[in-house]
Amino acid sequence: MAKELGRKIIHVLSGIALMLLISYNIINTLILFYILILGCILSVLSLRLKIPIISWFLREFGKEEEKIPGRGSLLAMKLFSIDIALASIAILTFSDSSSCLIGKYCGNTKIIGRKNIEGMIFGFLIGTIVALFFISFPEAFLAAAGSMIIEYVEVKVSDKNIDDNLLIPLVSGTIIYFLRGVL
């Protein structure tokens, strides 16, 4: 329980840091790509070597099936304009974490497996609010709604679930992109 809370806090703090670094042009897609590659190398090395801070961090907060962190954000930055990418990262950062925590600790109405409606609604509301820092209300509302729907639906390719940390920025960014094309 404490491990999951710690993971979600790190998820939010790293998302906030990434949004600030992007907003102030300190980081771009190439730098983020290099950071992700370095993180993967350090993670693999830490399986064989005791790298003081990294080994502790992965032991305390890692998941056995951990995917490459940040790839959804990198994808959003590469595919969409900066405001859409930032809104997508904000929705991922806050909706994903808050829906999980609220659902786990306050949720009663199950909809799919362990997931429940209370977490979905809270994630949608938080996602809408944080996306408003970067985009208009209709875009934020629909992008957060689409993201929470995809969070609660398992998307499989060749019998493997596609990670929601990749899908949420892709879905939210695509919704905003198409809304701009229609409106």
C-alpha positions in Angstrom: 0.0 0.0 0.0 2.8 2.5 0.9 4.8 1.4 -2.1 1.9 2.2 -4.4 1.4 5.6 -2.8 5.1 6.3 -3.2 5.0 5.3 -6.8 2.1 7.6 -7.5 3.8 10.5 -5.7 6.9 10.0 -7.8 4.7 9.8 -10.9 3.1 13.1 -10.1 6.4 14.9 -9.2 8.2 13.6 -12.2 5.3 14.7 -14.5 5.3 18.2 -12.9 9.0 18.4 -13.4 8.8 17.3 -17.0 6.0 19.8 -17.7 8.1 22.6 -16.2 11.2 21.6 -18.1 9.3 21.5 -21.4 7.5 24.8 -20.7 10.7 26.6 -20.1 12.4 25.1 -23.1 15.0 23.3 -20.9 14.2 19.9 -22.3 13.1 18.8 -25.8 12.3 15.5 -27.4 15.9 14.7 -28.1 17.0 15.3 -24.6 14.1 13.4 -23.2 15.0 10.5 -25.5 18.5 10.5 -24.1 17.3 10.6 -20.6 15.0 7.6 -21.2 17.9 5.7 -22.8 20.1 6.5 -19.8 17.4 5.5 -17.4 16.9 2.1 -19.2 20.7 1.5 -19.2 20.9 2.3 -15.4 17.9 0.1 -14.7 19.4 -2.9 -16.5 22.8 -2.3 -14.9 21.2 -2.1 -11.5 19.9 -5.7 -11.9 23.5 -6.9 -11.9 25.3 -4.2 -10.0 24.4 -2.3 -6.8 24.2 1.3 -8.0 23.6 3.1 -4.6 20.7 5.5 -5.2 19.2 3.7 -8.3 19.1 0.2 -6.8 17.4 1.5 -3.7 15.0 3.6 -5.7 14.0 0.7 -8.0 13.7 -1.7 -5.0 11.5 0.7 -3.1 9.3 2.0 -5.9 9.7 -0.2 -8.9 7.4 -2.8 -10.4 8.5 -6.1 -11.6 6.7 -5.6 -15.0 7.8 -1.9 -15.2 7.8 -0.6 -18.7 10.0 2.2 -19.9 8.9 5.4 -18.1 8.3 8.6 -20.0 7.7 7.0 -23.4 4.1 8.3 -23.5 5.3 11.8 -22.8 8.0 11.5 -25.5 5.4 10.3 -28.0 3.1 13.2 -27.2 6.0 15.7 -27.6 6.9 14.2 -31.0 3.4 14.0 -32.4 1.6 17.1 -31.1 2.2 20.9 -30.7 3.6 21.9 -27.4 0.3 22.9 -25.8 -1.4 19.6 -26.8 1.7 17.7 -25.6 1.7 19.5 -22.2 -2.1 19.0 -21.8 -1.6 15.3 -22.5 1.2 14.9 -20.1 -0.8 16.8 -17.4 -3.8 14.5 -17.9 -1.5 11.4 -17.7 0.3 12.8 -14.6 -2.7 13.7 -12.6 -5.6 11.6 -13.9 -3.7 8.3 -13.8 -2.4 8.7 -10.3 -5.5 10.2 -8.8 -7.9 7.7 -10.3 -5.8 4.9 -9.0 -5.5 6.3 -5.5 -9.1 7.5 -5.1 -10.4 4.2 -6.6 -8.3 2.2 -4.3 -9.0 4.0 -1.1 -12.5 5.5 -1.6 -14.0 3.5 -4.4 -17.0 1.2 -3.8 -18.6 0.8 -7.2 -16.6 -1.7 -9.3 -16.9 -1.4 -13.1 -14.0 -3.5 -14.4 -11.9 -5.8 -12.4 -10.4 -3.8 -9.5 -11.3 -0.5 -11.1 -14.3 1.5 -10.0 -16.4 4.5 -11.0 -15.3 6.8 -8.2 -11.7 6.7 -9.4 -12.7 7.2 -13.0 -14.9 10.2 -12.2 -12.2 11.8 -10.0 -9.5 11.2 -12.6 -11.7 12.7 -15.2 -12.3 15.8 -13.1 -8.7 16.3 -12.2 -7.6 15.7 -15.8 -10.0 18.3 -17.0 -8.8 20.9 -14.4 -5.1 20.4 -15.1 -5.4 20.4 -18.8 -7.1 23.8 -18.6 -3.7 25.3 -18.0 -2.8 24.5 -21.6 -6.0 24.2 -23.6 -9.6 25.3 -23.8 -12.4 23.8 -21.7 -14.1 21.7 -24.4 -10.7 20.2 -25.4 -9.8 19.5 -21.8 -13.1 18.0 -21.0 -13.2 15.6 -23.9 -9.5 14.7 -23.7 -9.8 13.8 -20.0 -13.0 11.9 -20.7 -11.4 9.9 -23.5 -8.3 9.3 -21.3 -10.3 7.9 -18.4 -12.3 5.6 -20.7 -9.0 4.2 -22.2 -7.6 3.9 -18.6 -10.5 1.6 -17.8 -10.6 -0.5 -21.0 -7.9 -3.0 -21.6 -6.3 -2.5 -25.1 -4.5 -5.6 -26.3 -2.2 -6.3 -29.2 -1.2 -9.9 -29.7 -2.6 -10.8 -26.3 -0.5 -8.2 -24.5 -2.0 -5.2 -22.7 -0.8 -1.8 -24.0 0.3 0.2 -21.0 -2.0 3.1 -20.1 1.0 5.4 -19.6 1.5 5.2 -23.4 -2.2 5.2 -24.3 -3.4 8.2 -22.2 -1.2 10.9 -23.8 -1.8 9.4 -27.2 -5.6 9.3 -26.8 -5.9 12.7 -25.1 -3.5 14.4 -27.7 -5.4 12.8 -30.6 -8.7 14.0 -29.3 -7.5 17.5 -28.9 -5.8 17.4 -32.3 -9.0 16.3 -34.0 -11.2 18.8 -32.1 -9.0 21.6 -33.5 -9.3 20.2 -37.0 -13.2 20.1 -36.6 -13.7 23.3 -34.7 
